[in-house]
Amino acid sequence: MYYDPSTLSNINEIQTNHIDLNLKVDFEHKILDGSVKLSIITITDNVNKVILDTKSLNIKSVSQDGRQLKFHLNNDIDCFGATGLHIELDKPLATGTKFELEIAYNTTIQGTAIQWLEPSQTVGKKHPYLFTQCQEIHARSLLPCQDTPCFKLTYSANIQVSNPLRALMSAISVGEEEVDDGKSKLYKFEQKVKIPSYLIALAVGNLAGKEIGPRSTVWTEPEVLQDAAWEFVDTEKFIALGEKLLTPYEWKKYDLLVLPASFPFGGMENPCLTFITPALIAGDRSLVDVVAHEVSHSWTGNLVTAANWEHFWLNEGWTMFLERKIIGRLYGEKESDFHAIIGWSELEEDVKLFGEDSPLTALQPVLKGVDPDDAFSRVSYEKGFNFLYHIQQVVGGPEFFEPYMKAHVEEFAGKSIVTDDWKKFLYSFMEKKFGSVKKDALDKIDWNGWLHSPGMPPLKNEFDQTLSEECNKLAERWNLARNNENFEEFSPANIEKFTTLQKMAFLDRLLEFPPFSHSSIAAMDKAYNFTTVRNVEICFRWQKVCLLAEYEPMFPHVVKFLTQQGRTKYVRPIYRMLNNTKKGSDLAKKTFTENKSFYHPIAATMIERDIFRESSN
């Protein structure tokens, strides 16, 4: 039996194997209009209906072999969509019956998967733009489908757009042709490797591309292209290391699309076309670890996939672990360990935000009746990473664990799995390869504490502190200096040899102390000029230090930060902190209300809930 609390489709009766999309992009009405053909097979006997996930879609007709079928759709929706698109089949079907349904439909502006941008919201200011974001359960507002990762499917698509715009998808381009007397172009795509529905992705805009490797092109608006190509030139190194650690790269192309600033995530691992935020273009390649993360998803998440969102850590914890393996190979284990130390701080912050006892801080949470977006946090990433790191230590280190990593991908490639599948294979591999001594070691792990208990992990891994020592010492000096307000000992020389990560760690450490005085904040900014820093990770942390101190001179810079990029990792905490200051609450609400259309619907919903719910509590 298949289980996914986040789908309304009849997943234990039918399975979709292929999707064929034919859509026309209508920027005037902000809709995608056309049809989808679903290739379906029955997986039980006596199937007389098809139930698909939909949200904010206008369903026009449903047909099978040219015959119109009866369907009904409840218009009352919640986070999961309607009660499902119910389609009545002509007759009951036996197990293993293959059939096709064609559904004519259009999206609506209320859909949460698509963000439509006006020309003014792009870099070039001349052309409109759209992009989709389907993770976790938003594919159902892009097309009627079985919106669950428990099944994987192939897809093809024909996307018609007006010239001079270009369409890109999470698939391989197989051609393009002029249509509509040259006014439009039809872009054709195929994805032959099976993927879950949340990895179907589309972007349309004034896009240009530049090759940055033997299998990689970076795409973006022309105005940003050269900077993006320089920033992400090391992409092939990440792919090659992933192959060396695991298995050959299966997806043929690994392109990057740098999206407009409203993209709500650092990156999204759409196969063949990773979406990334322009905030990563720091000018010094200091934030490209996000690309290493998205490359890693090519194996862990895209090739081996969590079967439902309760097991999301199998995607993100594994990917974080692989990302840090790649970083260790490129830059050394001390650098990898430093990333892990910073990740632990981020985990502590999210656990504190949710609450130590929140069931959503369990590595394997129960999500029945819960919107998976509400459970999204660093828990699946960092708690998952620390769990795998702990297991690596328990079984004897990388020399024993890395062969298992490769075997894990080989065993589950092309499949969707749950945590029990992963655990059984871990035991089987370790015992078969290295004997009962490894099984005995695994038996000593606190499995329940790691997987099912809320809060921080049951133990803290030890990482090399070399790169963090100087950061911590400097933070301690500032904490002592606040007592006598003697800041003359501080100067730019304190951090001139710090890497970006060290500056981030220094600011993280400051946040562990009580709020600093305004004179301390002013002295710190005079010494280090953090307010003018371009790097978003440093800017984000510096603004948190200032907001914790309710330092009002920072408020205009905060507003600028909130309205220039829409990554939820940054804007949600900053909005919450601004909203919680005595004189910033009205400013937070005003800023959000005036700029709501700038944010992707997923981000806007979260921010609105944060700042207006907090005010009413």
Secondary structure, 3 states (H helix, E strand, C coil): CCCCCCCCCCCCCEEEEEEEEEEEEECCCCEEEEEEEEEEEECCCCEEEEEEECCCEEEEEEEECCEECCEEECCCCECCECCCEEEEEEEEECCCCEEEEEEEEEECCCCCCEEEECHHHCCCCCCCEEEECCCCCCHHHCCCECCCCCCCEEEEEEEEEECCCEEEECCEEEEEEEECCCCEEEEEEEEEEEECHHHCCEEEECCEEEEEECCEEEEECHHHHHHHHHHCCCHHHHHHHHHHHCCCCCCCCCEEEECCCCCCCCEECCCCEEEECHHHCCCCCCCCHHHHHHHHCCCECCCEEECCHHHCHHHHHHHHHHHHHHHHHHHCHHHHHHHHHHHHHHHHHHHHHHCCCCHHHCCCCCCCCCCHHHHCCCHHHHHHHHHHHHHHHHCCCHHHHHHHHHHHHHHHCCCEECHHHHHHHHHHHHHHHHCHHHHHHHHCCCHHHHHCCCCCCCCCCCCCCHHHHHHHHHHHHHHHHHHHCCCCCCCHHHCCCCCHHHHHHHHHHHCCCCCCCHHHHHHHHHHHCHHHCCCHHHHHHHHHHHHHCCCHHHHHHHHHHHHHCCCHHHHHHHHHHHHHCCCCHHHHHHHHHHHHHHCCHHHHHHHHHHHHHHHHC
